[in-house]
Amino acid sequence: MSESLQARIGHQFASPDLLQRALTHRSFSVDNNERLEFVGDGVLNLCVALLLFTRFPDLSEGRLSRLRANLVNQQPLYELASELHLGGLMRLGDGEHKSGGAERPSILADALESVIGAVFLDAGFDAAQAVVERLFSGRITRIDPANQDKDAKSRLQEWLQGRRHGLPEYQLAGVSGQAHAQSFTVECRIPALRLTTTGEGASRKAAEQAAAESACQRLGA
């Protein structure tokens, strides 16, 4: 199964053990993907920064930073990880597996960063940059800088109103974690389009924004 993942990301690992570790959650083993995630986070931010720097030569540092933040937050990483079918490849402990960890946005987003970190350690920066460009090029091509300074909920509302659709509905779908580190899951429902997206965040507001961003991506808003 990892062979198909390597084909999807466009990188054949010289050290397959790195990829296996990238897909290993801490609930499964002490030899897990947390350190790779740390490396992958840094590599991903630099790769996306270079892609944006090249594509938008006239944008200021502040606007480039906001574009990057919108691309590398949990929701888009989760969506990309889902497109790569990482959930079915994750090695999870029994408890995490039974509680739906293979579909949890935070776990899948972290796994994608880990995979990018693994590519970097396996073959260097150019290889990691090629993988990031392959994964993110479509999203970067669709960016409209004129709208990007607005938050996701505002962009989604304006898009729907411009097409005379009803406003989106946000509903809390779940809260997990300890009181000091809770994670909120919110559904964004657009009945007129029969579309429902989900978002996860450290607050209900952040989760709503993540769900709205997902809807914007689906609708091309």
N, C-alpha and C positions, 0 to 999 in steps of 0.2 A: 504493500500500500504506500510505503514511503517513496517508492519509485514514481508513482503517479504524482505525488506531491512535488517531487523534484522536477518533474516535467512541467507542472503547472507554474512553478516559480522560475523555471528556466535556469536551474543550477543543479549540477550533479556533484554530490559531495565526495571529496577525496577521503574524508573521515566521517563515515556514516554515524559513528558514535555521537558526534556533535549534534546531528539532527535528532537522534533518539533522545538525547538529554534535553533538547529544546522542546520536545513534546512530552516531557515528564513533569508532572505537577508535584509540588512538595508533599502532597498527601500520599503519593505513591512511593517516594524514595528520598533519602537525604541527598542523593546525587540527582538534583532536580534542575529546573530551568531558571531559577531566580537570578543567578549570576549572569547567565546569558541574556536575560531580560534587561539587566542593568547595562550591559554593553550595547544591546540592540536598540535601546531607547536613545542612547547618544548617537549611534550610527544613523538611525532613522531620522532624527532631527537634522543632522548635518546633510544627509542626502536630499531630504525634502527642501531644506533651505536652498541648496544649490539649484534644484529644479525650478523653484519659484524665482530665484534670483535671475536665472536665464530667461524664463518665460515672460517675466514682468519687469523689464529694465527700467521703467519709469516710476515704479512704486517706491515709497519711502520705507525705511527700516521698520517703522511701527506697523504699517499696513502689511508688509511681508510677514512680520511676526504674527499678526492676527490670522493671516491666511494659513500659515503653518500650524498654528494652534488648532484651527478648525479641521485640518487634515489628519493630525496625529493624536487627537483625543480618543477616548475609549470607543465611542460609537462607530466611527469609520473604520477603526482597526478591527473591531468586532465583525463588522460587515465583510471586510476583506477576508478575515479568518474563516468566516462562514462560507464565503465563496470558494475558498481553498479546501473546505471540508476538514478543517483541523480538528473539530470536535470528535470525529470518528477515529482520529489517530492519536488522541491524547491518552497518556497513561495516567490514570487516576486511582486513588485509593478507593476501596469499596464504598465507604461512606460518601465520599464526594461524587462518585459515579451514580450512586442511588439517588442522591439529592439533585441530580441534573447538572452536575458540574461541566459536562461535555457541551452544554448549551449556554453556560453562564458567560455573559459579555466580558466580565473582568478577566476570567481565566483565558478566554480565547484571544482577547486583545493582548494580554501578556505573552501568550504563546507565539503570536505573530512577531512581536518584538524579539522574542527569544530566537525564533528562526532566522531573523535578520542578523542578529548577533552571531549566530552559528555560521551563517554564510560568510560574514566578515572574518571570523577566526579561521575558517576553512580555506578561504581563497583571497582575502584582502579586500580593500575598500572598493576597487573597481567592480569586483563581482557583486558586492553588496549594493552598490549604486545601481547596477544593471537590474537587480531584482526589484529594488524600490521603484525604479522608473517603470518597470513592467507592471507593477501592482498599482501605482498611483497615477500613471499618465492620463488615464481616462478622466479621473476626478479633477486633475489639474487643468485639463483641456476645457472642462465644463465651467470653470470658475469665471464668474463675472465680477470683476473688482468693484463695479459700481454698486453692487448689492451686498458685497461681502462684509461691509462694516456694520450691517444690521444683524441683530441676533436672529437665530433660526426661527423662533416663534413669530417674529415680526415678518420675516421673509415669507414664511409659509402662509400667514394670514393674508398678506398682500397678494400673493399668487392666487389664493383661493377666491378672494374678493374680486380680483380682476377678471375671473372667469365665472363669476356669479354662483360660486359654490358656497355652501354653508361653512361656518367657522369650525375648526377642529375641536374635538373634545378630548380632554386629558383626564385620565383616570389612574389612580394609584393601584398598581398591580401587586406590589409586594414590598416588604421591608425585611432585610436580613442583616445579620451581624450584631455585635455588641453595641450597647448604647453609645459608646465613645467612638465607634467606627462603623456606623450604619451605612447600608447601601440601599438606595431606593430604586424601584423599578416602576416606570410609568408607561402607560399605553397612550398613544396619540391616535385617535380614531377620526376618520373622515368618511362619514356615512355615504355622502353623495358619490364618492369614488370607490366605496367598498374597500378602503385601504386602512390597515392598522399597522403601526410600527411601534417598537418598544425602545426605551432608553433607560440607561442606568447611571446613577450619579450619587455623590456623597450627600446630596440634599434633594428634596422633591423638585425644587426649581431647576437644579442641574439636570435631573433626570428628564424633566419636561423638555428642556432645551435639546437634550440628546435625542429624544424621540422625535422632536420637530425637525432636527437636522437630518435624521434618517428619512423622514417623509419628504423633505426637500430634495434629498438625493434621489429618491425613488421617482419623484415627479419632475425632476429637472428644474426645480424652482430656484 
